[in-house]
Amino acid sequence: MADTVLYEVSDGLATITLNRPEAMNALDVATKVALRDAARAAADDTAVRAVLLTAAGDRAFCVGQDLKEHIGLLISDRETGSAHTMSTVREHYNPIVRALTEAAKPVVAAVNGVAAGAGFGFALAADYRIVADTASFNTSFAGVALTADSGISWTLPRVVGPGRAADLLLFPRSIGAQEAYELGIANRVVPGAELRAEAGKVARALAEGPTVAYAALKEAMAYGLTHSLEETLEKEDELQTRAGSSEDHAIAVRAFVDKEKPKYLGR
C-alpha cells in the first residue's frame, strides 16, 4: 500500500488516513489505489468493528482529483485516442464508496479541512461525520466541467434534499462547517484542535459497540430509502431477527437486568 494512505488496526478500529498533506490530500492514481485497497481491507476484516476515515494535516481532508496529474493523463489519452483517464470512476471511486457504504460496520469520517469533489463524496459515504469548525465542503464538479461521481449524486440529495443538492451541484461554492451542520452534512462540529481526539473517541465507542446491530441499522436505512413502507417493514423483521439472535443482544439484555454496562463481543 502506498504511503500516501496509512492503514492501522487497533482493538477492532481500523484507521485509514489520507497522507498527502502537501498536496491537500489530492487523489493521484497511487493514492486512489491505496485508498480503495484500505477501504476494502477494513470492510472485509471481521476483526474490524468500526472504521475511522481521516486525513493528515490541517488544511484539507481531501480536495478530490489531483488535477496536475489528471491533465497529463488527459493529454496522453488524446494522443493515443483512449479514454483510460476517466475509467478512474469505475476502477477507484466506485469501489471506495461501495466499501465504505456496504461495510457491515460503522464508518466515521473526521473532516479536518477542505472536502471537495470526491473528497466530499467520500465523507458523505461515511455513516457519521465529525467536522472541524474550520473545515468546508464543495461539490466542485461543475466548476471543472464534470458531472458528479464518488456517489455524491446519490448521497447528497438524501442528506440535504433534492432541491439543495441541485443548488450545490449546479453552483459549486464553499459550505462552512456551521452551514454543513445545519444542512445535515456534519453530524457534529468541534474545534479543530479537538477533532482528532473527538473523532477517535466516537470511533472507538462504535468499535466497542454491538457490531451486528450497527450493520443491521446501516442496511435498514439504505433499504428504506429506496423501498416502500411495506417492503421496509419486512426488511426490519428480517434484520431484527438477525440482531436478536446475536451474542451481543443476549449480553445487552443480561447487563440491563443486572444493571451493568454491557461488554460487547461484536457478534
N, C-alpha and C positions, 0 to 999 in steps of 0.2 A: 504494500500500500504506500502511495506517495506520501512524503512528509508534509504535503500541503493539506492533508486531512489526518488528524490524530484520532486514534481509537483506543479506548481503555474500558475494561470491565472490572468493576469492583463491587462485591457484595450485591450482585443482582442488578446493578445500574451500569448501563453502557453509556459512555460519554463520547460523543462524536464532535470534534472541534475542527471547524474550518480554520486553516492555519496559513493564510496568505495576507497577513495584516498590511504588508507593504503595498499590496495591490487591492486593498479594501475587500479582501476575500472574494475577488472576482473568480469566475469559473472558467479556467482553461481546461483543456481536454484531460490532462493528468488529474486535476482536482475533481472533475466530474466522474471519472472512472473510480477514483478512490472513495468519493462520497457514495456512489452507487454501491460499491462493494461493502463499505462500512454499514450502510443502512440495511442492506440485505443480511449481513452477518448478525446485526443486532436483532432483526426481525426473526431470523431462523434459530437463534441460540435459545434453547429452552431455559438456560440458566439466567438469561437476561429477563428481568421482570419490569423494567422501565428504561426509557431512553431519554437522554438529555442531548439536544442539538444546540450547540453554541459556536462561538467564533472567537478567535484571538484578536487582541487589540481593542481600541475604544471607538474607532471611527465608524466601523461598518460591521454588520452581521454578514451581509453578502450583497454586492451590487449587481449580481446576475452575471450574464455572459461577459467574458473577458473580450472586449471589443477590439483590443490591439491584436490579439491572436486571431479573432474572428475575421477581421478584414483581410488578413493574409490568406486565410483559408478560402474566403470568397473569391479572391483573385485567382487562387490556384484552381478552384472549381471552374471558373470561367475559361481559363486557359485550357483545361482538359475536357470541358463540356460535361462535367459531372455535377451532382447536387449533394455531394457527400457531407458538406458542412452542416446542412440543415437536418441531417439524419441524427444529430445530437439529441433531438427531442425524443425520438424513438429509442435510441441507444442508451441515453443517460437520464434525461429529465423524467421521462415516464416511469422507468424502473425505480428511481429515487422516490417519487411521490407514492407509487404503489407500495413500496416497502414501508414507508412511514405511516400511511393511512391504513394499510391492511395488517400491520403488525398486531399480534394478539397481546398487546401490552400498551400502556400509555406512553405517549411521546410528548416531551416538554421542550419548547423552543425558548431559549434565553436570547432575546434580541437586544444586543448591546449598542447598535448604531444603525446606520442606514440599511434597510432591507428593500432592495429594488429588483424589479423583474423577477427572474427565477428565485432570487433570494426571498422576495415577498411570498412567492408561491410555496417555497419550502417551509417558511414559517407558518403559513396557513394550513399546510399538510399536517402540522403537529396538532395534538389534541388540546394543548394548553400553552398559552403564550405569556411569558413574563417579560416585560419590556422596560428598558431603562428610560428614565424621563427625558433623556437626550436623544433617544432613538427616533427614527422616522421610517415611513413606508412610501413606496412609489411604484405604481404598476409599470411605468416606463416603456412598455412595448410599443405603443403607438408613436412615441417620441422618436423611435428609430425605424418607423415604418414596418413594424411587425405585429402579428396578432398574438394573442395570449398563449402561453404554454405553462409548463410546470403545474398543471392542474388548476390554475387560477381562475379559468372561466367556469369551473365547477365549484370551487371552494368560496371564492369571493362573493358571488350572489347569495350563497347560503349563509354567509356570515353577516353581510351588510344589507341584503335585499337586492333585487334585480335593478331597481332604479339607481341606487347609489353606486352599484357595481358598474353600470353603464357609464355613469359620470366619471368614475375614477379610471376606467379603461380608455374611454374616448378622449378625456382631457387629463392626462397624467399630471400629478402635482405631488408635492411633499405633504404627507399626512403626519403631523406631530404625534407624540405619544399620548397626549391628553385626548386629542380627537380620535386617535386609534382606539382608545379605551371607550369613548362614547359610542363609537360605531360597532364595538364588539370585536374588533381585530385584536386588541390586547385584553387579556383576562385580568392582568394585574400590572400596574405601573409602579416602579420603585426607583429610588435614587440610583444613578449609575454606579456609584461606589458600592452599593449593596446588591447589585444584580446577581453576581456570581454566587454569593452566599445564599441569597434567597432562592434562586433557581435550583441550586444544589439541594437545599432543604426540601423544597417541594418535590423534586425528582426522587430524592432518597425516600421520602414518605410514601410515594407511589410504589417504589421498588419494594417496600416492606408491606404493601397492602395486599388485598385479595385479588390476585392477578386474573383468575378465571372470571371474576365478576367484572373487572375492568375491561377485559376483552369482550365480554358479552355486551357491556354498555356501548363500546365503540361500534360493535356490529349492529346493535339495535338502532342506534341513532342514524348510522349510514343507511340502513334498510328503510327506516321510517321516512326518510327524506324523499324516497322515490317509489313508495308503495302506498296503497290505500290503508285506511284505518283497520279494516277487517284483516288484511294481509299482515299488517303490523302487529295486531293482537295475536295472531297465530305465531308470528316470529317471537314475540315476547314469551309466549307459552313455552316454545322450544328452548329459548335461551335461559329462561328461569329454571327449567328442569335441569339444564346443564349446570347452572350455577348452584342450584340447590343440592346437587349430588357431589359437589366439590368438598375436599377436606377442609378448605378454608371456611365454608359455611358452617360446618359442624363445630369448628374451632370458635367461630364468632358467637354462635348460639351458646356454647358452653361457657365462654368467657362472660357473656351477658348475664347468664344465670348466676355465675359465681362472682359477678361484679368485679371482673378483672379486665385488663387490657389484652385484647387478642394478639397472639404472635402468629402471623400467617406464614404458611409454607409456600404459597404461590401455586397451589394445585388443588 
